[in-house]
Amino acid sequence: MDFKKTEEQELLLESFRELLARECTEEYLKECDEKHQNPTKLWQAFSDNGFSSLGIPEEYGGTPVDNVTLMMLVEEYGKAGGPWGWPYFIMVDDILTFGSEEQKKISLEYFQKGRLAFTLLITEPGAGSDNNSLTTTATRKNGKVYINGHKTFISGAVEADYFLVMTRDLSNPVPAQAMSMWWVPKNAKGITIEPVRKIGWHALSNSEIYLDNVEVEEKDLIGVEGKGFIQLLKNFEMERLTLAAIVLGYAEAAFEDAIHYANQRMQFGKKIGEFQLIQEKLTYMALKIENMRNMVYKGAWAKDNGLPVIIPSAMAKLYCAQSAFEVVDDAMQVLGGIGYTEDHRVSRLWRDTRVYRLAGGTDQIMIHIAGRALLKQYK
């Protein structure tokens, strides 16, 4: 594995950094955070400059890019403090593999325009990490399909125009073989959306969603009926690598803020960076960042080379989510009181980074996935 950036990657990243410097300013991000609104201007700028087309096949108007390059872009986005909600390409792989031609066309057109096409409706009040406890149903009647259920902690429901709803056939005794995905327009009759307020992730909505006899067609099935859980696992592999990449960027941003401060802040007659306790903290922060980057890039490299990524993606998500929060928390400690104010971006990064130990699968589920796969590998 050689992660030295190619000339093409260097040029792409340089162009992306220039765009981020213009559009992803701290002032704008702070405004979006305070107003609990999407950074739509930023995402539109990505679209206008072709970055939202990366990772999408040429036949759909996109620009194919390897996964290592995509993770480098996500890392840069996180390093600029960009909030979750972009990139969209975590969903591209899934819809290309399982979606109908109509679903692909709609989704990829949305993504390239800088808009969120759909969001996943999986979690329920009684089914979080335990997907087998899903109770949302899809019932056939008079040539139609009617969906009933209650979903919770759904990110992006306000922004997306379509939902990818996971349902379960309650009569099937094997839950993993009884789940299906359905393509549902958000404006369909019978859908109620209620906001959930969070301590972080303010730039992306979170919602409770109620589905009351929501009518869809047979053609709205995504992939194969009863195989929804298997399809979900494929989606999670790319999502977890992407989550790991963005928090890697957050950790780098917080580290740089902290080390610059340590080189300037005077206490007891000298710069605080001269104290060994601060040096120790900074050294371990840098060590964690290096480990995080290696895990993210290696996972992306494995996917590019057709290797299994269930273990690398779960381990990267686990380690990066934990380590990034530790780095951001240590940065706040180095910064002292200023780091705990809303005037400093580290306080926002601190709030936002914490949720990555829950989103995309909890720490405990990552351990379960990786541990079970490791045991199987060595049988």
Secondary structure by P-SEA (a helix, b strand, c coil): ccccccaaaaaaaaaaaaaaaccccaaaaaaaaaacccaaaaaaaaaaaccccccccccccbbbbcaaaaaaaaaaaaaaccccccccccaaaaaaacccaaaaaaaaaaaaaccccccccccccccccccccccccccccccbbbbbbccccccccccccccbbbbbccccccccccbbbbbbbcccccbbbbbbbcccccccccbbbbbcccccccccccccccaaaaaaaaaaaaaaaaaaaaaaaaaaaaaaaaaaaaaccccccccccccaaaaaaaaaaaaaaaaaaaaaaaaaaaaaaccccaaaaaaaaaaaaaaaaaaaaaaaaaacccccccccaaaaaaaaaaacccccccaaaaaaaaaaaaaaaac
